[in-house]
Amino acid sequence: MARLDGKVAIITGASNGLRGQMMGFGGAAAWMFSSEGARVVITDINDEVGEQTAAQLREDGCDAVYLHLDVTSEPGWQQVVEATLDRYGKLDVLINNAGGGGGGGLIRPDIPLDAFQKTMDLNSTGTFLGIRSVIEPMDRNGGGSVVNVSSIYGIVGGHAPPGYFASKGAVRTLTKAAAVQLAPQKIRVNSVHPGFAMTASTQERFSMPEEATPRLSRVPMCRFATADDVAHAIVYLASDESSWVTGIELVIDGGLTAA
């Protein structure tokens, strides 16, 4: 039996899932979830590519649909959850994957507040809204699994815009709070923390030696993660194999934070 057989999943930030192209974590997860028997609702703000990804999944025999979602929008979340329930009648899994690195540069006296706040809204507020939106349908369904995509920069510091560290750190501890508070409703909440990964959003930058070399020098396993490396971890946390796992931070970084 497939590991996610019969489950219904919403995956945010999942438009980059076109075959033959570099995928993002969400796109790779959509394919992997489908191969494991799940019915998948992929969401994003990149509607054209998202529709193409969903169409390719359906062409491959998968049960998948694309819906537009700005994760910072309360009405947007309500619409997506309602549409999912109307189509499938239940909801088992939420993958809060949508996010971004933000701008504004490193910490300095003149760093703009709006760049910091925009990243906080996208990464942390979006995750909060997602968790809040699925509590009732998961509770009615007898439980569920939420997987929040954070980062190693939600655990350690480094040279990136401060909003990224603050927002991903917030995702880490929000995950733990939600895991404790939602355990009585049998809703498990976990986070994954990827390190440097070659994905649709990083491919151009990480293909340049001046960008890749200093990063790889810090990774004991001497390579970038693939989108599939992270998707495999997400599948595990979404599946019943992890039924006694909640509130963890699963680091996927090739040993970087261990060194």
Buried (B, 14 or more C-beta within 10 A) or exposed (E): EEBBEEBBBBBBBBBBBBEEEBBBBBBBBBBBBBBBBBBBBBBBBBEEBBBBBBEBBBEEEBBBBBBBBBBBBEEBBEBBBEBBBEEBEBBBBBBBBBBBBBBBBEEEEEBEEEBBBBBBBBBBBBBBBBBEBBBEBBBEBEBBBBBBBBBBBBBBEEEBBBBBBBBBBBBBBBBBEBBEEBBEBBBBBBBBBBBBBBBBBBBEEBEEEEBBEEBBEBBEEEEBBBBBBBBBBBBBBBBEEBEEBBBBBBBBBBEBEEE
